[in-house]
Amino acid sequence: MKNNNTEIKNTSFDELVKIFTDIHDEDFMKNFMECLFTPAEREDFANRWTLVKEIDKGTTQREIAKNFNMSLCKITRGSKELNKEDSAFKKVLEMYKNK
């Protein structure tokens, strides 16, 4: 049963990825995300994106923690993800900055 649940969850995750890439209307995407995620989950997503942008700008981890009331552990994780070779964070940041 547990393996089946994992498979179902993985399939659902893959479906969500496809849905996110298929939606090209910002207002509709925002509405969908507001339906799908709780306010706390949306705040967590926004915080993660904020910390990635701040790290990219050169803001120190301690400054980010202080300014945005975030744990150093979460910031360190974001920093590690950003610095990985072939980082998706880095690619998305570059796409975002070039718009």
Distance bins in CASP14 RR format, pairs under 12 A and 6 or more apart:
PFRMAT RR
TARGET T0000
AUTHOR 0000-0000-0000
RMODE 2
METHOD distances of the structure
MODEL  1
1 7 0 0 0 0 0 1 0 0 0 0 0
1 8 0 0 0 0 0 1 0 0 0 0 0
2 8 0 0 0 0 0 1 0 0 0 0 0
2 9 0 0 0 0 0 1 0 0 0 0 0
3 9 0 0 0 0 0 1 0 0 0 0 0
3 10 0 0 0 0 0 1 0 0 0 0 0
4 10 0 0 0 0 0 1 0 0 0 0 0
4 11 0 0 0 0 0 1 0 0 0 0 0
5 11 0 0 0 0 0 1 0 0 0 0 0
5 12 0 0 0 0 0 1 0 0 0 0 0
6 12 0 0 0 0 0 1 0 0 0 0 0
6 13 0 0 0 0 0 1 0 0 0 0 0
7 13 0 0 0 0 0 1 0 0 0 0 0
7 14 0 0 0 0 0 1 0 0 0 0 0
8 14 0 0 0 0 0 1 0 0 0 0 0
8 15 0 0 0 0 0 1 0 0 0 0 0
9 15 0 0 0 0 0 1 0 0 0 0 0
9 16 0 0 0 0 0 1 0 0 0 0 0
10 16 0 0 0 0 0 1 0 0 0 0 0
10 17 0 0 0 0 0 1 0 0 0 0 0
11 17 0 0 0 0 0 1 0 0 0 0 0
11 18 0 0 0 0 0 1 0 0 0 0 0
12 18 0 0 0 0 0 1 0 0 0 0 0
12 19 0 0 0 0 0 1 0 0 0 0 0
12 36 0 0 0 0 0 1 0 0 0 0 0
13 19 0 0 0 0 0 1 0 0 0 0 0
13 20 0 0 0 0 0 1 0 0 0 0 0
14 20 0 0 0 0 0 1 0 0 0 0 0
14 21 0 0 0 0 0 1 0 0 0 0 0
15 21 0 0 0 0 0 1 0 0 0 0 0
15 22 0 0 0 0 0 1 0 0 0 0 0
15 36 0 0 0 0 0 1 0 0 0 0 0
16 22 0 0 0 0 0 1 0 0 0 0 0
16 23 0 0 0 0 0 1 0 0 0 0 0
16 29 0 0 0 0 0 1 0 0 0 0 0
16 32 0 0 0 0 1 0 0 0 0 0 0
16 33 0 0 0 0 0 1 0 0 0 0 0
16 36 0 0 0 0 1 0 0 0 0 0 0
16 37 0 0 0 0 0 1 0 0 0 0 0
17 23 0 0 0 0 0 1 0 0 0 0 0
17 88 0 0 0 0 0 1 0 0 0 0 0
19 28 0 0 0 0 0 1 0 0 0 0 0
19 29 0 0 0 0 1 0 0 0 0 0 0
19 32 1 0 0 1 0 0 0 0 0 0 0
19 33 0 0 0 0 0 1 0 0 0 0 0
19 35 0 0 0 0 0 1 0 0 0 0 0
19 36 0 0 0 0 1 0 0 0 0 0 0
20 28 0 0 0 0 0 1 0 0 0 0 0
20 29 1 0 0 1 0 0 0 0 0 0 0
20 32 0 0 0 0 1 0 0 0 0 0 0
20 33 0 0 0 0 1 0 0 0 0 0 0
20 36 0 0 0 0 1 0 0 0 0 0 0
20 37 0 0 0 0 0 1 0 0 0 0 0
21 29 0 0 0 0 0 1 0 0 0 0 0
22 28 0 0 0 0 0 1 0 0 0 0 0
22 29 0 0 0 0 1 0 0 0 0 0 0
22 32 0 0 0 0 0 1 0 0 0 0 0
23 29 1 0 1 0 0 0 0 0 0 0 0
23 30 0 0 0 0 1 0 0 0 0 0 0
23 31 0 0 0 0 1 0 0 0 0 0 0
23 32 1 0 0 1 0 0 0 0 0 0 0
23 33 0 0 0 0 1 0 0 0 0 0 0
23 36 0 0 0 0 0 1 0 0 0 0 0
25 31 0 0 0 0 1 0 0 0 0 0 0
25 32 0 0 0 0 1 0 0 0 0 0 0
26 32 0 0 0 0 0 1 0 0 0 0 0
26 33 0 0 0 0 0 1 0 0 0 0 0
27 33 0 0 0 0 0 1 0 0 0 0 0
27 34 0 0 0 0 0 1 0 0 0 0 0
28 34 0 0 0 0 0 1 0 0 0 0 0
28 35 0 0 0 0 0 1 0 0 0 0 0
29 35 0 0 0 0 0 1 0 0 0 0 0
29 36 0 0 0 0 0 1 0 0 0 0 0
29 37 0 0 0 0 0 1 0 0 0 0 0
30 36 0 0 0 0 0 1 0 0 0 0 0
30 37 0 0 0 0 0 1 0 0 0 0 0
30 42 0 0 0 0 1 0 0 0 0 0 0
30 45 0 0 0 0 0 1 0 0 0 0 0
31 37 0 0 0 0 0 1 0 0 0 0 0
32 42 0 0 0 0 0 1 0 0 0 0 0
33 39 0 0 0 0 0 1 0 0 0 0 0
33 41 0 0 0 0 1 0 0 0 0 0 0
33 42 1 0 0 1 0 0 0 0 0 0 0
33 43 0 0 0 0 0 1 0 0 0 0 0
33 45 0 0 0 0 1 0 0 0 0 0 0
33 46 0 0 0 0 0 1 0 0 0 0 0
34 41 0 0 0 0 0 1 0 0 0 0 0
34 42 1 0 0 1 0 0 0 0 0 0 0
34 45 0 0 0 0 0 1 0 0 0 0 0
35 41 0 0 0 0 0 1 0 0 0 0 0
35 42 0 0 0 0 0 1 0 0 0 0 0
36 42 0 0 0 0 1 0 0 0 0 0 0
36 45 0 0 0 0 0 1 0 0 0 0 0
37 43 0 0 0 0 1 0 0 0 0 0 0
37 44 0 0 0 0 1 0 0 0 0 0 0
37 45 1 0 0 1 0 0 0 0 0 0 0
37 46 0 0 0 0 0 1 0 0 0 0 0
38 44 0 0 0 0 1 0 0 0 0 0 0
38 45 0 0 0 0 0 1 0 0 0 0 0
39 45 0 0 0 0 0 1 0 0 0 0 0
39 46 0 0 0 0 0 1 0 0 0 0 0
40 46 0 0 0 0 0 1 0 0 0 0 0
40 47 0 0 0 0 0 1 0 0 0 0 0
41 47 0 0 0 0 0 1 0 0 0 0 0
41 48 0 0 0 0 0 1 0 0 0 0 0
42 48 0 0 0 0 0 1 0 0 0 0 0
42 49 0 0 0 0 0 1 0 0 0 0 0
43 49 0 0 0 0 0 1 0 0 0 0 0
43 50 0 0 0 0 0 1 0 0 0 0 0
43 68 0 0 0 0 0 1 0 0 0 0 0
43 69 0 0 0 0 0 1 0 0 0 0 0
43 70 0 0 0 0 0 1 0 0 0 0 0
44 50 0 0 0 0 0 1 0 0 0 0 0
44 51 0 0 0 0 0 1 0 0 0 0 0
44 68 0 0 0 0 0 1 0 0 0 0 0
44 70 0 0 0 0 0 1 0 0 0 0 0
44 71 0 0 0 0 0 1 0 0 0 0 0
44 74 0 0 0 0 1 0 0 0 0 0 0
45 51 0 0 0 0 0 1 0 0 0 0 0
45 52 0 0 0 0 0 1 0 0 0 0 0
46 52 0 0 0 0 0 1 0 0 0 0 0
46 53 0 0 0 0 0 1 0 0 0 0 0
46 68 0 0 0 0 1 0 0 0 0 0 0
46 70 0 0 0 0 0 1 0 0 0 0 0
47 53 0 0 0 0 0 1 0 0 0 0 0
47 54 0 0 0 0 0 1 0 0 0 0 0
47 64 0 0 0 0 1 0 0 0 0 0 0
47 65 0 0 0 0 0 1 0 0 0 0 0
47 67 0 0 0 0 0 1 0 0 0 0 0
47 68 1 0 0 1 0 0 0 0 0 0 0
47 69 0 0 0 0 1 0 0 0 0 0 0
47 70 1 0 0 1 0 0 0 0 0 0 0
47 71 0 0 0 0 0 1 0 0 0 0 0
47 74 1 0 0 1 0 0 0 0 0 0 0
47 75 0 0 0 0 1 0 0 0 0 0 0
47 77 0 0 0 0 0 1 0 0 0 0 0
47 78 0 0 0 0 0 1 0 0 0 0 0
48 54 0 0 0 0 0 1 0 0 0 0 0
48 55 0 0 0 0 0 1 0 0 0 0 0
48 64 0 0 0 0 0 1 0 0 0 0 0
48 68 0 0 0 0 0 1 0 0 0 0 0
48 70 0 0 0 0 1 0 0 0 0 0 0
48 71 0 0 0 0 0 1 0 0 0 0 0
48 74 1 0 0 1 0 0 0 0 0 0 0
48 75 0 0 0 0 1 0 0 0 0 0 0
48 77 0 0 0 0 1 0 0 0 0 0 0
48 78 1 0 0 1 0 0 0 0 0 0 0
48 79 0 0 0 0 0 1 0 0 0 0 0
48 81 0 0 0 0 1 0 0 0 0 0 0
48 82 0 0 0 0 0 1 0 0 0 0 0
48 89 0 0 0 0 1 0 0 0 0 0 0
48 92 0 0 0 0 0 1 0 0 0 0 0
49 55 0 0 0 0 0 1 0 0 0 0 0
49 56 0 0 0 0 0 1 0 0 0 0 0
49 68 0 0 0 0 0 1 0 0 0 0 0
49 70 0 0 0 0 0 1 0 0 0 0 0
49 78 0 0 0 0 0 1 0 0 0 0 0
49 81 0 0 0 0 0 1 0 0 0 0 0
49 82 0 0 0 0 0 1 0 0 0 0 0
49 89 0 0 0 0 1 0 0 0 0 0 0
49 92 0 0 0 0 1 0 0 0 0 0 0
49 93 0 0 0 0 1 0 0 0 0 0 0
49 96 0 0 0 0 1 0 0 0 0 0 0
50 56 0 0 0 0 0 1 0 0 0 0 0
50 57 0 0 0 0 0 1 0 0 0 0 0
50 59 0 0 0 0 0 1 0 0 0 0 0
50 64 0 0 0 0 1 0 0 0 0 0 0
50 65 0 0 0 0 0 1 0 0 0 0 0
50 67 0 0 0 0 1 0 0 0 0 0 0
50 68 1 0 0 1 0 0 0 0 0 0 0
50 69 0 0 0 0 0 1 0 0 0 0 0
50 70 0 0 0 0 1 0 0 0 0 0 0
50 74 0 0 0 0 0 1 0 0 0 0 0
50 75 0 0 0 0 0 1 0 0 0 0 0
50 78 0 0 0 0 0 1 0 0 0 0 0
51 57 0 0 0 0 0 1 0 0 0 0 0
51 58 0 0 0 0 0 1 0 0 0 0 0
51 59 0 0 0 0 1 0 0 0 0 0 0
51 60 0 0 0 0 0 1 0 0 0 0 0
51 61 0 0 0 0 1 0 0 0 0 0 0
51 63 0 0 0 0 0 1 0 0 0 0 0
51 64 1 0 1 0 0 0 0 0 0 0 0
51 65 0 0 0 0 1 0 0 0 0 0 0
51 67 0 0 0 0 0 1 0 0 0 0 0
51 68 1 0 0 1 0 0 0 0 0 0 0
51 69 0 0 0 0 0 1 0 0 0 0 0
51 70 1 0 0 1 0 0 0 0 0 0 0
51 71 0 0 0 0 0 1 0 0 0 0 0
51 72 0 0 0 0 0 1 0 0 0 0 0
51 73 0 0 0 0 0 1 0 0 0 0 0
51 74 1 0 0 1 0 0 0 0 0 0 0
51 75 1 0 1 0 0 0 0 0 0 0 0
51 76 0 0 0 0 1 0 0 0 0 0 0
51 77 0 0 0 0 1 0 0 0 0 0 0
51 78 1 0 0 1 0 0 0 0 0 0 0
51 79 0 0 0 0 1 0 0 0 0 0 0
51 80 0 0 0 0 0 1 0 0 0 0 0
51 81 0 0 0 0 0 1 0 0 0 0 0
51 82 0 0 0 0 1 0 0 0 0 0 0
51 89 0 0 0 0 0 1 0 0 0 0 0
51 93 0 0 0 0 0 1 0 0 0 0 0
52 58 0 0 0 0 0 1 0 0 0 0 0
52 59 0 0 0 0 0 1 0 0 0 0 0
52 64 0 0 0 0 1 0 0 0 0 0 0
52 68 0 0 0 0 0 1 0 0 0 0 0
52 70 0 0 0 0 0 1 0 0 0 0 0
52 74 0 0 0 0 0 1 0 0 0 0 0
52 75 0 0 0 0 1 0 0 0 0 0 0
52 77 0 0 0 0 0 1 0 0 0 0 0
52 78 1 0 0 1 0 0 0 0 0 0 0
52 79 0 0 0 0 1 0 0 0 0 0 0
52 80 0 0 0 0 0 1 0 0 0 0 0
52 81 1 0 0 1 0 0 0 0 0 0 0
52 82 1 0 1 0 0 0 0 0 0 0 0
52 83 0 0 0 0 0 1 0 0 0 0 0
52 87 0 0 0 0 1 0 0 0 0 0 0
52 88 0 0 0 0 0 1 0 0 0 0 0
52 89 1 0 1 0 0 0 0 0 0 0 0
52 90 0 0 0 0 1 0 0 0 0 0 0
52 91 0 0 0 0 0 1 0 0 0 0 0
52 92 0 0 0 0 1 0 0 0 0 0 0
52 93 1 0 0 1 0 0 0 0 0 0 0
52 94 0 0 0 0 0 1 0 0 0 0 0
52 96 0 0 0 0 1 0 0 0 0 0 0
52 97 0 0 0 0 0 1 0 0 0 0 0
53 59 0 0 0 0 1 0 0 0 0 0 0
53 64 0 0 0 0 1 0 0 0 0 0 0
53 68 0 0 0 0 0 1 0 0 0 0 0
53 78 0 0 0 0 0 1 0 0 0 0 0
53 82 0 0 0 0 1 0 0 0 0 0 0
53 89 0 0 0 0 1 0 0 0 0 0 0
53 90 0 0 0 0 0 1 0 0 0 0 0
53 92 0 0 0 0 0 1 0 0 0 0 0
53 93 1 0 0 1 0 0 0 0 0 0 0
53 94 0 0 0 0 0 1 0 0 0 0 0
53 96 0 0 0 0 1 0 0 0 0 0 0
53 97 0 0 0 0 1 0 0 0 0 0 0
54 60 0 0 0 0 1 0 0 0 0 0 0
54 61 0 0 0 0 1 0 0 0 0 0 0
54 62 0 0 0 0 0 1 0 0 0 0 0
54 63 1 0 0 1 0 0 0 0 0 0 0
54 64 1 0 1 0 0 0 0 0 0 0 0
54 65 0 0 0 0 0 1 0 0 0 0 0
54 66 0 0 0 0 0 1 0 0 0 0 0
54 67 1 0 0 1 0 0 0 0 0 0 0
54 68 1 0 0 1 0 0 0 0 0 0 0
54 70 0 0 0 0 1 0 0 0 0 0 0
54 75 0 0 0 0 1 0 0 0 0 0 0
54 78 0 0 0 0 0 1 0 0 0 0 0
54 79 0 0 0 0 0 1 0 0 0 0 0
54 82 0 0 0 0 0 1 0 0 0 0 0
54 93 0 0 0 0 0 1 0 0 0 0 0
55 61 1 0 0 1 0 0 0 0 0 0 0
55 62 0 0 0 0 0 1 0 0 0 0 0
55 63 0 0 0 0 0 1 0 0 0 0 0
55 64 1 0 0 1 0 0 0 0 0 0 0
55 65 0 0 0 0 0 1 0 0 0 0 0
55 68 0 0 0 0 0 1 0 0 0 0 0
55 70 0 0 0 0 0 1 0 0 0 0 0
55 74 0 0 0 0 0 1 0 0 0 0 0
55 75 1 0 0 1 0 0 0 0 0 0 0
55 76 0 0 0 0 1 0 0 0 0 0 0
55 77 0 0 0 0 0 1 0 0 0 0 0
55 78 1 0 0 1 0 0 0 0 0 0 0
55 79 1 0 1 0 0 0 0 0 0 0 0
55 80 0 0 0 0 0 1 0 0 0 0 0
55 81 0 0 0 0 1 0 0 0 0 0 0
55 82 1 0 1 0 0 0 0 0 0 0 0
55 83 0 0 0 0 1 0 0 0 0 0 0
55 87 0 0 0 0 0 1 0 0 0 0 0
55 89 0 0 0 0 1 0 0 0 0 0 0
55 90 0 0 0 0 0 1 0 0 0 0 0
55 93 0 0 0 0 1 0 0 0 0 0 0
56 64 0 0 0 0 0 1 0 0 0 0 0
56 78 0 0 0 0 0 1 0 0 0 0 0
56 79 0 0 0 0 1 0 0 0 0 0 0
56 81 0 0 0 0 0 1 0 0 0 0 0
56 82 1 0 0 1 0 0 0 0 0 0 0
56 83 0 0 0 0 0 1 0 0 0 0 0
56 87 0 0 0 0 0 1 0 0 0 0 0
56 89 0 0 0 0 1 0 0 0 0 0 0
56 90 1 0 0 1 0 0 0 0 0 0 0
56 91 0 0 0 0 0 1 0 0 0 0 0
56 92 0 0 0 0 0 1 0 0 0 0 0
56 93 1 0 1 0 0 0 0 0 0 0 0
56 94 0 0 0 0 1 0 0 0 0 0 0
56 96 0 0 0 0 1 0 0 0 0 0 0
56 97 0 0 0 0 1 0 0 0 0 0 0
57 63 0 0 0 0 0 1 0 0 0 0 0
57 64 0 0 0 0 1 0 0 0 0 0 0
57 67 0 0 0 0 0 1 0 0 0 0 0
57 82 0 0 0 0 0 1 0 0 0 0 0
57 93 0 0 0 0 0 1 0 0 0 0 0
57 97 0 0 0 0 0 1 0 0 0 0 0
58 64 0 0 0 0 1 0 0 0 0 0 0
58 79 0 0 0 0 0 1 0 0 0 0 0
58 82 0 0 0 0 0 1 0 0 0 0 0
59 65 0 0 0 0 0 1 0 0 0 0 0
59 66 0 0 0 0 0 1 0 0 0 0 0
59 67 1 0 0 1 0 0 0 0 0 0 0
59 68 0 0 0 0 1 0 0 0 0 0 0
59 70 0 0 0 0 0 1 0 0 0 0 0
59 75 0 0 0 0 1 0 0 0 0 0 0
59 79 0 0 0 0 0 1 0 0 0 0 0
60 66 0 0 0 0 1 0 0 0 0 0 0
60 67 0 0 0 0 0 1 0 0 0 0 0
60 72 0 0 0 0 0 1 0 0 0 0 0
60 75 0 0 0 0 1 0 0 0 0 0 0
60 76 0 0 0 0 0 1 0 0 0 0 0
60 79 0 0 0 0 0 1 0 0 0 0 0
61 67 0 0 0 0 0 1 0 0 0 0 0
61 68 0 0 0 0 0 1 0 0 0 0 0
61 70 0 0 0 0 1 0 0 0 0 0 0
61 71 0 0 0 0 0 1 0 0 0 0 0
61 72 1 0 1 0 0 0 0 0 0 0 0
61 73 0 0 0 0 0 1 0 0 0 0 0
61 74 0 0 0 0 1 0 0 0 0 0 0
61 75 1 0 1 0 0 0 0 0 0 0 0
61 76 1 0 0 1 0 0 0 0 0 0 0
61 77 0 0 0 0 0 1 0 0 0 0 0
61 78 0 0 0 0 1 0 0 0 0 0 0
61 79 1 0 0 1 0 0 0 0 0 0 0
61 80 0 0 0 0 0 1 0 0 0 0 0
61 82 0 0 0 0 0 1 0 0 0 0 0
62 68 0 0 0 0 0 1 0 0 0 0 0
62 70 0 0 0 0 0 1 0 0 0 0 0
62 71 0 0 0 0 0 1 0 0 0 0 0
62 72 1 0 0 1 0 0 0 0 0 0 0
62 75 0 0 0 0 1 0 0 0 0 0 0
62 76 0 0 0 0 0 1 0 0 0 0 0
62 79 0 0 0 0 0 1 0 0 0 0 0
63 69 0 0 0 0 0 1 0 0 0 0 0
63 70 0 0 0 0 0 1 0 0 0 0 0
63 72 0 0 0 0 0 1 0 0 0 0 0
63 75 0 0 0 0 1 0 0 0 0 0 0
64 70 1 0 0 1 0 0 0 0 0 0 0
64 71 0 0 0 0 0 1 0 0 0 0 0
64 72 0 0 0 0 1 0 0 0 0 0 0
64 74 0 0 0 0 1 0 0 0 0 0 0
64 75 1 0 1 0 0 0 0 0 0 0 0
64 76 0 0 0 0 0 1 0 0 0 0 0
64 78 0 0 0 0 1 0 0 0 0 0 0
64 79 0 0 0 0 1 0 0 0 0 0 0
65 71 1 0 0 1 0 0 0 0 0 0 0
65 72 1 0 1 0 0 0 0 0 0 0 0
65 73 0 0 0 0 1 0 0 0 0 0 0
65 74 0 0 0 0 1 0 0 0 0 0 0
65 75 1 0 1 0 0 0 0 0 0 0 0
65 76 0 0 0 0 1 0 0 0 0 0 0
65 79 0 0 0 0 0 1 0 0 0 0 0
66 72 0 0 0 0 0 1 0 0 0 0 0
66 75 0 0 0 0 0 1 0 0 0 0 0
67 75 0 0 0 0 0 1 0 0 0 0 0
68 74 0 0 0 0 1 0 0 0 0 0 0
68 75 0 0 0 0 1 0 0 0 0 0 0
69 75 0 0 0 0 0 1 0 0 0 0 0
70 76 0 0 0 0 0 1 0 0 0 0 0
70 77 0 0 0 0 0 1 0 0 0 0 0
70 78 0 0 0 0 0 1 0 0 0 0 0
70 79 0 0 0 0 0 1 0 0 0 0 0
71 77 0 0 0 0 1 0 0 0 0 0 0
71 78 0 0 0 0 0 1 0 0 0 0 0
72 78 0 0 0 0 0 1 0 0 0 0 0
72 79 0 0 0 0 1 0 0 0 0 0 0
73 79 0 0 0 0 0 1 0 0 0 0 0
73 80 0 0 0 0 0 1 0 0 0 0 0
74 80 0 0 0 0 0 1 0 0 0 0 0
74 81 0 0 0 0 0 1 0 0 0 0 0
75 81 0 0 0 0 0 1 0 0 0 0 0
75 82 0 0 0 0 0 1 0 0 0 0 0
76 82 0 0 0 0 0 1 0 0 0 0 0
76 83 0 0 0 0 0 1 0 0 0 0 0
77 83 0 0 0 0 0 1 0 0 0 0 0
77 84 0 0 0 0 0 1 0 0 0 0 0
77 89 0 0 0 0 0 1 0 0 0 0 0
78 84 0 0 0 0 1 0 0 0 0 0 0
78 87 0 0 0 0 1 0 0 0 0 0 0
78 88 0 0 0 0 0 1 0 0 0 0 0
78 89 1 0 0 1 0 0 0 0 0 0 0
78 90 0 0 0 0 0 1 0 0 0 0 0
78 93 0 0 0 0 0 1 0 0 0 0 0
79 87 0 0 0 0 0 1 0 0 0 0 0
79 89 0 0 0 0 1 0 0 0 0 0 0
79 90 0 0 0 0 0 1 0 0 0 0 0
80 87 0 0 0 0 1 0 0 0 0 0 0
80 89 0 0 0 0 1 0 0 0 0 0 0
80 90 0 0 0 0 0 1 0 0 0 0 0
81 87 1 0 0 1 0 0 0 0 0 0 0
81 88 1 0 0 1 0 0 0 0 0 0 0
81 89 1 0 1 0 0 0 0 0 0 0 0
81 90 0 0 0 0 1 0 0 0 0 0 0
81 91 0 0 0 0 0 1 0 0 0 0 0
81 92 0 0 0 0 0 1 0 0 0 0 0
81 93 0 0 0 0 0 1 0 0 0 0 0
82 88 0 0 0 0 1 0 0 0 0 0 0
82 89 1 0 1 0 0 0 0 0 0 0 0
82 90 1 0 1 0 0 0 0 0 0 0 0
82 91 0 0 0 0 0 1 0 0 0 0 0
82 92 0 0 0 0 0 1 0 0 0 0 0
82 93 1 0 0 1 0 0 0 0 0 0 0
82 94 0 0 0 0 0 1 0 0 0 0 0
83 89 0 0 0 0 1 0 0 0 0 0 0
83 90 0 0 0 0 1 0 0 0 0 0 0
83 93 0 0 0 0 0 1 0 0 0 0 0
84 90 0 0 0 0 1 0 0 0 0 0 0
84 91 0 0 0 0 0 1 0 0 0 0 0
85 91 0 0 0 0 0 1 0 0 0 0 0
87 93 0 0 0 0 1 0 0 0 0 0 0
87 94 0 0 0 0 1 0 0 0 0 0 0
88 94 0 0 0 0 0 1 0 0 0 0 0
88 95 0 0 0 0 0 1 0 0 0 0 0
89 95 0 0 0 0 0 1 0 0 0 0 0
89 96 0 0 0 0 0 1 0 0 0 0 0
90 96 0 0 0 0 0 1 0 0 0 0 0
90 97 0 0 0 0 0 1 0 0 0 0 0
91 97 0 0 0 0 0 1 0 0 0 0 0
91 98 0 0 0 0 0 1 0 0 0 0 0
92 98 0 0 0 0 0 1 0 0 0 0 0
92 99 0 0 0 0 0 1 0 0 0 0 0
93 99 0 0 0 0 0 1 0 0 0 0 0
END
